[in-house]
Amino acid sequence: MTAALSLHVADTSRGWAGVALSPAGIRYATLFHRTRESAEGELRAFGATRDDNPDGERALSLLRAYAAGERAPIEQFPVDLPGCSPLQRKVWLALREIPRGETRSYGWLARHVGEGQAPRAVGAAVGANPIPLWLPCHRVVAADGSLHGFGGGLAMKRDLLELEGALPQRLLG
């Protein structure tokens, strides 16, 4: 039997976001939503329920700080990956090795995890990331530096890369 997942959401400067925590760390996370109900609904779909977890407020504090543009070390918060393939595990954990303020290509990531012949499979693993922001898949771009494939949409991907300093801030949104 697997441990229950506790649901934690916060209103940040970028919208509502949250995490589903197991006793070992973040199992699932949301991107930014317009409403609390939407963020909670995404986490409830994974079986998370409102419950106490001593790490919940610490995770939400980091999330609020990150959304506000602070250099909150969200990439260091423990994660507890859901069931996944060995390739997904390698790729998801390698995302944390891409420094804030930088990007890497799908090809680079494929070579980095020893799967240089399989950049499309690596891209599919990136696209299945269950813990966005905390496992920063938004830092992966096309070989030419263009933005591709992000569950929250390319506008959100651009906003996150601007927030982290990987892209110049737009003067007009």
Rosetta silent file (secondary structure, phi, psi, omega in degrees, C-alpha in Angstrom):
SEQUENCE: MTAALSLHVADTSRGWAGVALSPAGIRYATLFHRTRESAEGELRAFGATRDDNPDGERALSLLRAYAAGERAPIEQFPVDLPGCSPLQRKVWLALREIPRGETRSYGWLARHVGEGQAPRAVGAAVGANPIPLWLPCHRVVAADGSLHGFGGGLAMKRDLLELEGALPQRLLG
SCORE:     score description
SCORE:     0.000 S_00000001
   1 L     0.000  133.971 -179.551    0.000    0.000    0.000 S_00000001
   2 L   -88.185  151.808 -179.787    1.354    3.426   -0.920 S_00000001
   3 L   -67.989  150.054  177.902    1.377    6.309    1.508 S_00000001
   4 L   -65.463  149.821  177.000   -1.323    8.954    1.190 S_00000001
   5 E  -101.264  130.671  177.529   -0.488   12.129   -0.677 S_00000001
   6 E   -95.972  139.544 -175.291   -1.133   15.422    1.062 S_00000001
   7 E   -98.540  130.690 -179.989   -2.387   18.340   -1.003 S_00000001
   8 E  -139.819  123.612  177.761   -0.879   21.813   -0.533 S_00000001
   9 E  -129.929  154.758 -179.808   -1.651   24.885   -2.671 S_00000001
  10 E  -140.720  148.242  171.955   -0.680   28.536   -2.454 S_00000001
  11 E   -87.157  114.378 -179.565   -1.712   31.782   -4.064 S_00000001
  12 E  -109.315  175.980  178.224    1.504   33.139   -5.574 S_00000001
  13 L   -67.356  -10.042  179.950    2.264   36.285   -7.526 S_00000001
  14 L  -112.127   -0.419 -178.708    1.878   34.172  -10.706 S_00000001
  15 E   127.089 -176.903 -179.649   -1.290   32.304   -9.771 S_00000001
  16 E   -80.609  135.043  177.372   -2.316   29.295   -7.736 S_00000001
  17 E  -148.758  162.327 -178.664    0.130   26.389   -7.654 S_00000001
  18 E  -165.627 -177.183 -178.427    0.744   23.426   -5.440 S_00000001
  19 E  -138.443  153.781  169.487    2.255   20.082   -4.646 S_00000001
  20 E  -111.203  117.059 -174.928    1.149   16.614   -3.652 S_00000001
  21 E  -104.685  137.159  166.399    3.544   15.372   -0.976 S_00000001
  22 E   -99.010  174.360  176.029    4.346   11.862    0.127 S_00000001
  23 L   -60.822  -20.433 -177.322    6.346   11.356    3.321 S_00000001
  24 L   -94.284  -15.358 -178.803    9.474   11.229    1.105 S_00000001
  25 E   151.336 -165.784 -178.488    8.929   14.395   -0.963 S_00000001
  26 E   -74.763  125.561  176.925    6.989   15.913   -3.850 S_00000001
  27 E   -97.127  -39.962  179.003    5.233   13.290   -5.948 S_00000001
  28 E  -140.976  152.784  176.671    3.278   15.671   -8.213 S_00000001
  29 E  -143.607  157.593  176.644    3.233   19.427   -8.746 S_00000001
  30 L  -104.811  162.796  164.137    1.180   21.907  -10.702 S_00000001
  31 L   -86.690 -167.147 -177.438    2.132   24.838  -12.829 S_00000001
  32 L   -83.237  133.418 -179.694    0.372   28.137  -12.169 S_00000001
  33 E  -117.311  161.880  178.256   -3.443   28.169  -12.335 S_00000001
  34 L   -78.282  -26.380 -176.968   -5.977   30.987  -12.285 S_00000001
  35 L  -132.181  156.017  174.954   -7.967   29.506   -9.414 S_00000001
  36 H   -60.955  -42.995 -177.658   -7.391   27.518   -6.266 S_00000001
  37 H   -58.786  -39.980 -179.784  -10.005   25.024   -7.400 S_00000001
  38 H   -66.725  -45.329  178.468   -8.118   24.322  -10.612 S_00000001
  39 H   -63.715  -44.986  179.247   -4.780   23.747   -8.845 S_00000001
  40 H   -64.572  -39.507 -179.950   -6.413   21.559   -6.207 S_00000001
  41 H   -61.257  -39.977  178.077   -8.336   19.631   -8.856 S_00000001
  42 H   -61.747  -42.866 -178.934   -5.142   18.747  -10.699 S_00000001
  43 H   -73.531  -35.419  177.018   -3.597   17.376   -7.510 S_00000001
  44 H   -63.585  -30.868  178.863   -6.781   15.568   -6.438 S_00000001
  45 L   -62.511  -22.188  177.077   -6.702   13.735   -9.782 S_00000001
  46 L   -94.188    4.786  177.740   -3.493   12.078   -8.519 S_00000001
  47 L    93.395    8.054  179.191   -5.189   11.041   -5.287 S_00000001
  48 E   -75.739  144.199  177.489   -3.956   13.883   -3.082 S_00000001
  49 E  -133.742  159.062  177.804   -6.168   15.001   -0.223 S_00000001
  50 E   -65.039  123.349 -176.978   -5.994   17.797    2.302 S_00000001
  51 L  -162.034  162.858  177.844   -3.844   16.463    5.094 S_00000001
  52 L   -84.226  136.852  170.541   -1.019   17.560    7.289 S_00000001
  53 L  -144.189  124.245 -175.357    2.521   17.065    6.137 S_00000001
  54 L   -59.098  -20.537 -179.622    5.232   18.917    8.028 S_00000001
  55 L   -90.683   -5.454 -177.147    6.966   19.794    4.763 S_00000001
  56 H   -58.165  -51.048 -178.041    3.874   21.320    3.161 S_00000001
  57 H   -67.324  -33.909  177.022    4.383   24.870    4.361 S_00000001
  58 H   -63.587  -43.083  177.953    8.107   24.730    3.572 S_00000001
  59 H   -63.091  -43.919 -178.871    7.311   23.696   -0.014 S_00000001
  60 H   -67.922  -35.228  176.733    4.700   26.437   -0.378 S_00000001
  61 H   -62.644  -43.630  176.943    7.061   29.050    1.053 S_00000001
  62 H   -63.866  -40.734 -179.389    9.668   28.094   -1.552 S_00000001
  63 H   -63.811  -44.123  178.028    7.014   28.169   -4.274 S_00000001
  64 H   -62.290  -44.353 -179.429    5.847   31.666   -3.302 S_00000001
  65 H   -64.104  -43.510  178.083    9.434   32.941   -3.198 S_00000001
  66 H   -58.609  -48.637 -178.337   10.230   31.357   -6.577 S_00000001
  67 H   -61.780  -29.161  179.414    7.135   32.908   -8.177 S_00000001
  68 L   -81.790   -0.763  177.899    8.154   36.306   -6.796 S_00000001
  69 L    93.042    5.245  177.617   11.501   36.049   -8.580 S_00000001
  70 L   -77.646  158.173 -179.279   13.609   35.171   -5.561 S_00000001
  71 L   -84.776   53.799  179.112   16.365   32.579   -5.948 S_00000001
  72 L   -65.932  132.789 -175.484   14.470   30.035   -3.861 S_00000001
  73 L   -80.709   60.097 -177.052   16.228   26.645   -4.056 S_00000001
  74 H   -64.808  -27.089 -178.882   13.206   24.695   -5.261 S_00000001
  75 H   -68.801  -10.150 -178.840   15.447   22.314   -7.212 S_00000001
  76 H  -100.579   -8.531  179.851   16.819   21.030   -3.907 S_00000001
  77 L   -67.799  137.956 -178.352   13.503   20.126   -2.282 S_00000001
  78 L   -60.109  140.397  173.716   13.140   16.322   -2.049 S_00000001
  79 E  -117.661  154.754  178.246   11.102   14.614   -4.734 S_00000001
  80 L  -130.574   87.412 -173.327    9.482   11.199   -4.635 S_00000001
  81 L   -58.573  138.922  174.090    9.042   10.185   -8.258 S_00000001
  82 L   -71.104  174.489  176.845    5.910    8.243   -9.137 S_00000001
  83 L   -51.330  132.048 -176.690    6.205    4.927  -10.956 S_00000001
  84 L  -158.638  169.038  178.000    8.204    5.513  -14.113 S_00000001
  85 L   -78.776  162.326  175.966   10.570    3.924  -16.591 S_00000001
  86 H   -57.929  -37.324  178.525   14.345    3.970  -16.026 S_00000001
  87 H   -65.177  -46.296  178.468   14.655    6.519  -18.858 S_00000001
  88 H   -58.124  -44.892  179.931   12.059    8.815  -17.309 S_00000001
  89 H   -57.467  -48.915  179.675   13.831    8.614  -13.951 S_00000001
  90 H   -59.534  -46.547 -177.308   17.192    9.529  -15.501 S_00000001
  91 H   -66.316  -49.242 -177.086   15.728   12.395  -17.505 S_00000001
  92 H   -59.629  -43.751 -179.555   13.585   13.840  -14.724 S_00000001
  93 H   -70.616  -32.029  178.468   16.436   13.881  -12.215 S_00000001
  94 H   -67.561  -24.283  177.614   18.858   15.298  -14.805 S_00000001
  95 H   -57.489  -31.470 -179.612   16.561   18.313  -15.238 S_00000001
  96 H   -70.432  -12.291  179.833   17.768   19.495  -11.837 S_00000001
  97 H   -87.659   -5.726  176.306   21.295   19.707  -13.230 S_00000001
  98 L   -84.603  114.908 -175.432   20.364   22.529  -15.622 S_00000001
  99 L   -63.880  147.050  173.897   21.355   25.690  -13.742 S_00000001
 100 L   -58.283  140.642 -179.039   18.814   28.425  -13.130 S_00000001
 101 L    85.685    3.088  179.255   19.240   31.168  -15.686 S_00000001
 102 L  -131.411  163.623  174.430   20.393   28.722  -18.357 S_00000001
 103 L  -129.222  162.943  174.819   18.798   26.420  -20.902 S_00000001
 104 E  -138.682  153.184  179.383   19.844   23.173  -22.541 S_00000001
 105 E   -83.728  161.460  174.952   18.661   21.496  -25.719 S_00000001
 106 H   -59.560  -38.874  178.053   16.807   18.212  -25.911 S_00000001
 107 H   -62.935  -42.867  177.462   19.857   16.810  -27.721 S_00000001
 108 H   -60.233  -45.806 -178.280   22.168   17.937  -24.928 S_00000001
 109 H   -61.915  -42.434  179.116   19.880   16.332  -22.353 S_00000001
 110 H   -59.871  -46.337  178.441   19.762   13.088  -24.347 S_00000001
 111 H   -65.350  -39.089 -177.527   23.572   12.943  -24.494 S_00000001
 112 H   -61.649  -35.195 -179.530   23.840   13.946  -20.837 S_00000001
 113 L   -95.404   10.068  176.777   21.757   10.971  -19.704 S_00000001
 114 L    78.774   23.279 -179.010   23.570    8.576  -22.055 S_00000001
 115 L  -125.780   42.757 -175.555   20.750    8.369  -24.598 S_00000001
 116 L   -56.607  -25.218  179.072   22.254   10.473  -27.399 S_00000001
 117 L   -83.248   -2.498 -173.257   20.612    8.282  -30.026 S_00000001
 118 L  -130.875   52.662 -178.562   17.154    8.874  -28.562 S_00000001
 119 H   -63.322  -29.669  179.156   16.440   12.609  -28.287 S_00000001
 120 H   -69.322  -39.876  177.344   12.757   12.096  -29.147 S_00000001
 121 H   -65.195  -38.307  176.883   12.328    9.558  -26.342 S_00000001
 122 H   -65.172  -41.596  177.061   14.068   11.984  -23.998 S_00000001
 123 H   -60.680  -39.315  177.549   11.725   14.732  -25.206 S_00000001
 124 H   -64.763  -38.852  177.581    8.742   12.502  -24.464 S_00000001
 125 H   -64.878  -41.486  177.141   10.079   11.896  -20.955 S_00000001
 126 H   -59.565  -43.481 -178.867   10.492   15.651  -20.439 S_00000001
 127 H   -66.298  -19.741  179.555    6.899   16.125  -21.592 S_00000001
 128 L   -97.379   10.459 -178.079    5.681   13.588  -19.026 S_00000001
 129 L   -55.706  119.081 -178.588    7.391   15.349  -16.102 S_00000001
 130 L   -85.794   -4.335 -173.960    5.041   15.028  -13.097 S_00000001
 131 L  -132.233   59.561 -178.726    6.822   17.673  -11.002 S_00000001
 132 L   -60.866  157.175 -173.237    7.199   20.820  -13.162 S_00000001
 133 L    76.691  -55.266 -177.944    9.093   23.786  -11.706 S_00000001
 134 L   -71.104  -35.534  168.514   10.729   21.535   -9.094 S_00000001
 135 L  -112.100   95.026 -162.979   12.155   19.388  -11.928 S_00000001
 136 L   -73.411   75.851  178.891   12.681   22.339  -14.287 S_00000001
 137 H   -66.783  -20.938  179.292   11.597   20.997  -17.675 S_00000001
 138 H   -66.233  -13.510  179.374   10.961   24.577  -18.837 S_00000001
 139 H   -84.410    0.081  179.107   14.754   24.971  -19.149 S_00000001
 140 E   -98.860  127.189 -175.792   14.851   22.524  -22.077 S_00000001
 141 E  -128.469  172.053  176.652   14.633   24.163  -25.505 S_00000001
 142 L   -67.931  164.822 -177.952   15.058   23.188  -29.150 S_00000001
 143 L   -57.399  -32.036 -179.667   18.542   22.890  -30.639 S_00000001
 144 L   -88.062    6.141  178.895   18.218   26.365  -32.178 S_00000001
 145 L    88.463   -3.546 -179.674   17.204   27.861  -28.819 S_00000001
 146 L   -76.109  159.944 -177.568   13.540   28.230  -29.725 S_00000001
 147 L   -89.152  131.479  178.780   10.813   27.320  -27.277 S_00000001
 148 L  -140.882  153.579  167.722    8.927   24.080  -27.834 S_00000001
 149 L    44.606   95.712  174.613    6.622   21.809  -25.917 S_00000001
 150 L  -147.997  129.775 -175.958    5.512   22.911  -22.485 S_00000001
 151 L   -57.409  -30.311  179.778    2.388   21.755  -20.656 S_00000001
 152 L   -88.674    2.288 -178.251    1.614   25.263  -19.445 S_00000001
 153 L    93.922  156.292 -176.235    1.992   26.734  -22.923 S_00000001
 154 H   -68.213  -29.527  177.826    4.882   28.564  -24.530 S_00000001
 155 H   -63.777  -42.417  178.475    3.909   31.913  -22.982 S_00000001
 156 H   -67.338  -39.304  178.235    4.325   30.430  -19.497 S_00000001
 157 H   -59.423  -46.914  177.872    7.608   28.768  -20.520 S_00000001
 158 H   -59.819  -45.483 -179.931    8.904   32.140  -21.738 S_00000001
 159 H   -59.268  -42.250 -179.987    7.724   33.833  -18.525 S_00000001
 160 H   -66.904  -40.618  178.865    9.532   31.253  -16.378 S_00000001
 161 H   -67.866  -35.174  174.161   12.745   31.590  -18.383 S_00000001
 162 H   -66.424  -43.754  179.184   12.515   35.374  -18.090 S_00000001
 163 H   -55.789  -40.275 -177.180   11.874   35.069  -14.352 S_00000001
 164 H   -86.357   -5.855  179.071   15.042   32.995  -13.999 S_00000001
 165 L    86.461   11.085  178.459   17.131   35.251  -16.238 S_00000001
 166 L   -80.647  -22.205  175.382   17.595   32.746  -19.075 S_00000001
 167 L  -128.643  150.044  177.042   15.801   35.112  -21.473 S_00000001
 168 L   -66.137  145.116  177.402   15.746   38.914  -21.436 S_00000001
 169 L   -65.979  133.758  174.444   12.699   40.470  -19.823 S_00000001
 170 L   -76.138  139.582  178.768   10.188   41.775  -22.334 S_00000001
 171 L   -76.675  -35.285  178.003    9.406   45.430  -21.875 S_00000001
 172 L  -122.059  129.248 -178.412    5.866   45.001  -23.125 S_00000001
 173 L   -75.741    0.000    0.000    3.921   41.816  -22.434 S_00000001
